[in-house]
Amino acid sequence: AVKKLWKIIVPSNFTKKEILKYNIDYNKISVIYPPVDVENILPNKNKKNIIVSIGRFTKEKKHEIMIDSFKKLNIKGWELHLIGSFKEGNELYDKNYLSMLKKKSINNNVFIHENMPHINVLKFLEKSKIYWHARGYSEKNKSEYENFGISTVEAMAAGCLPIVINLGAQPEIVKNNKNGYCWNSQDELIEITQRIINDFPKKLLLNAIKSSQKYSKNKFVMNFTSK
């Protein structure tokens, strides 16, 4: 016998709104944010002048936008580090795209890290100051937007101030001017980053660390069992 579907679990309110297009009963959809291991992530007291972004090296992550934005910033002594997976032979990954990113990075204080072990990624976040996210920029198809953002939460828990694109589920995690910043244009990304480097908002950073805890594994279990 076929059982009737009684509940759909989605990772964000953004996703919930998207699947309502398929005439699914609103009350049958529950938002439960994915669990993030925030309890085991701690900011490093010796932070370095690093902007970091995490995302597989595929075109929808818009690494080239971040590289171009970093090159336009008027900052000395800062580095941009792009961390992500790249799987040779996998149809999701384009070797030419990665090669283009590497060429753009030369002599610009931009560093690309392929297939870094996750434990090392967390350590890298813990010593970085700013986190960037750009997936969905200039895209009209909402399937290209982020439907949650585990790396954004990990970065916040690690004490990175998030500056993320104002699309998908990112603004659910990052509340503009409260625990980070959301940007709509490349010029805005550059302006916000320049401003906070000149005058770092410590209160917002503390809010970012605190708000990351709402995505803990314990919170996930509580939310899941209550639904």
C-alpha positions in Angstrom: 0.0 0.0 0.0 1.2 3.5 -0.8 1.3 5.8 2.2 0.2 9.3 1.9 2.8 12.0 2.2 2.2 13.9 5.4 5.1 16.2 5.8 7.8 17.8 3.7 11.0 19.0 5.4 13.0 21.8 3.7 16.2 23.6 4.7 15.0 27.2 4.5 12.0 29.5 4.1 13.4 30.4 0.7 13.1 26.7 -0.4 9.6 26.6 1.1 8.4 29.5 -1.0 9.9 27.9 -4.1 8.2 24.5 -3.7 4.8 26.2 -3.0 4.8 26.7 -6.8 3.9 23.0 -7.1 0.6 23.5 -5.3 1.7 21.7 -2.2 -0.3 22.5 1.0 1.6 25.2 2.9 0.9 23.4 6.2 2.5 20.2 5.1 5.9 22.0 4.6 8.2 22.4 7.6 11.4 24.4 7.7 14.2 22.8 9.7 17.6 24.3 9.2 20.4 21.7 8.7 22.6 20.9 11.6 26.0 22.6 11.7 28.8 21.5 14.1 29.1 24.9 15.6 29.9 23.6 19.1 33.3 22.5 17.9 34.2 25.7 16.1 36.0 28.5 18.0 37.4 31.8 16.8 41.2 32.1 16.8 42.4 35.0 18.9 45.2 35.6 16.5 43.1 36.6 13.5 44.8 37.4 10.2 43.8 39.9 7.5 42.1 37.3 5.4 38.9 37.3 3.4 37.7 33.7 2.8 35.0 32.1 0.7 34.1 28.4 0.6 32.4 26.7 -2.3 33.1 24.0 -4.9 34.9 25.4 -8.0 31.9 25.5 -10.3 30.6 28.5 -12.2 27.5 29.2 -10.1 29.7 30.0 -7.1 30.9 33.2 -8.9 34.5 33.1 -7.8 35.5 35.4 -10.6 33.2 38.1 -9.2 34.9 37.9 -5.8 38.4 38.0 -7.4 37.5 41.0 -9.4 36.0 42.7 -6.4 39.1 42.0 -4.3 41.3 43.5 -6.9 39.3 46.7 -6.8 39.6 47.1 -3.1 42.0 49.7 -1.8 43.5 47.5 0.9 47.1 46.5 1.6 48.2 43.5 3.6 45.0 41.6 3.0 44.5 38.3 1.2 41.6 36.5 -0.5 41.4 32.8 -0.1 39.0 30.7 -2.1 38.5 27.2 -0.8 36.6 24.5 -2.6 36.4 21.0 -4.1 37.4 20.2 -7.7 36.7 16.7 -9.1 38.5 15.8 -12.3 36.3 14.2 -14.8 33.0 15.1 -13.0 30.6 16.9 -15.3 29.8 19.5 -12.7 33.4 20.8 -12.8 35.0 22.7 -15.7 38.8 22.6 -15.8 38.8 25.8 -18.0 36.8 27.6 -15.3 39.4 26.7 -12.6 42.3 27.6 -14.9 40.7 31.1 -15.5 40.4 31.6 -11.8 44.0 30.7 -11.3 45.2 33.2 -14.0 43.1 35.9 -12.4 44.7 35.2 -9.0 48.3 35.6 -10.1 50.1 38.4 -8.3 46.9 39.7 -6.7 47.1 38.2 -3.2 44.4 35.7 -4.2 45.0 32.1 -3.3 43.0 29.0 -4.4 42.8 25.9 -2.3 41.5 22.7 -4.0 40.1 19.8 -2.0 41.2 21.0 1.4 40.2 18.6 4.2 37.2 19.8 6.1 39.1 20.0 9.4 41.6 22.2 7.8 38.8 24.4 6.3 37.5 25.0 9.8 40.9 25.9 11.1 41.3 28.3 8.2 38.0 30.0 9.0 39.0 30.3 12.6 42.0 32.5 11.7 40.2 34.6 9.0 38.3 37.9 9.6 35.8 38.2 6.8 33.6 35.7 4.9 32.3 36.3 1.4 29.5 34.5 -0.4 28.4 35.3 -4.0 26.4 32.4 -5.4 23.4 33.6 -7.5 24.9 36.9 -8.5 23.4 38.0 -11.8 21.4 34.8 -12.1 17.6 35.0 -12.8 17.0 31.3 -12.3 16.4 30.8 -8.5 17.7 27.2 -8.7 21.1 28.8 -8.9 20.6 30.5 -5.5 21.8 28.9 -2.2 19.1 27.0 -0.4 20.8 27.3 2.9 24.5 27.9 3.5 26.3 25.6 6.0 29.7 27.3 5.2 28.2 30.7 6.0 27.2 29.4 9.5 30.6 27.7 10.0 32.3 31.0 9.2 30.2 32.9 11.6 30.8 30.4 14.4 34.5 30.7 13.6 34.4 34.5 14.1 34.3 35.6 10.4 32.1 38.6 9.7 29.8 37.5 6.9 29.3 39.7 3.8 26.9 37.6 1.7 24.7 38.1 -1.4 21.2 39.1 -0.7 19.7 36.1 -2.5 18.3 32.7 -1.7 18.6 31.7 2.0 21.6 33.8 2.8 19.6 36.7 4.2 17.8 34.2 6.5 21.2 33.5 8.1 22.7 37.0 7.8 20.5 39.9 9.0 21.9 43.0 7.3 23.6 45.4 9.7 22.8 43.1 12.7 25.1 40.1 12.4 26.7 40.8 9.1 25.9 42.4 5.8 24.0 41.5 2.6 24.9 42.9 -0.7 23.0 43.4 -4.0 25.7 44.6 -6.4 29.4 44.2 -6.9 29.9 47.9 -6.0 28.1 47.3 -2.8 30.2 44.3 -1.9 33.3 46.4 -2.4 32.0 49.4 -0.5 30.8 47.3 2.5 34.1 45.5 2.7 36.2 48.6 2.4 34.1 50.3 5.2 34.4 47.5 7.7 38.1 47.0 7.1 38.5 50.7 7.9 36.3 50.4 11.0 35.6 46.8 12.0 32.2 46.4 13.7 33.0 44.2 16.7 29.4 44.2 17.9 28.1 42.7 14.7 30.9 40.1 14.8 29.8 39.1 18.3 26.2 38.9 17.1 27.4 36.7 14.2 29.1 34.2 16.5 26.1 34.2 18.8 23.5 33.7 16.1 25.4 30.8 14.6 24.5 28.7 17.6 20.8 28.5 16.5 22.0 26.0 13.9 23.6 23.6 16.3 23.0 19.8 16.2 21.1 20.0 19.5 18.8 22.7 18.0 18.3 20.5 14.9 17.2 17.5 17.0 14.9 19.7 19.1 13.3 21.2 15.9 13.0 17.9 14.2 11.3 16.1 17.1 8.9 19.0 17.7 7.7 18.8 14.1 
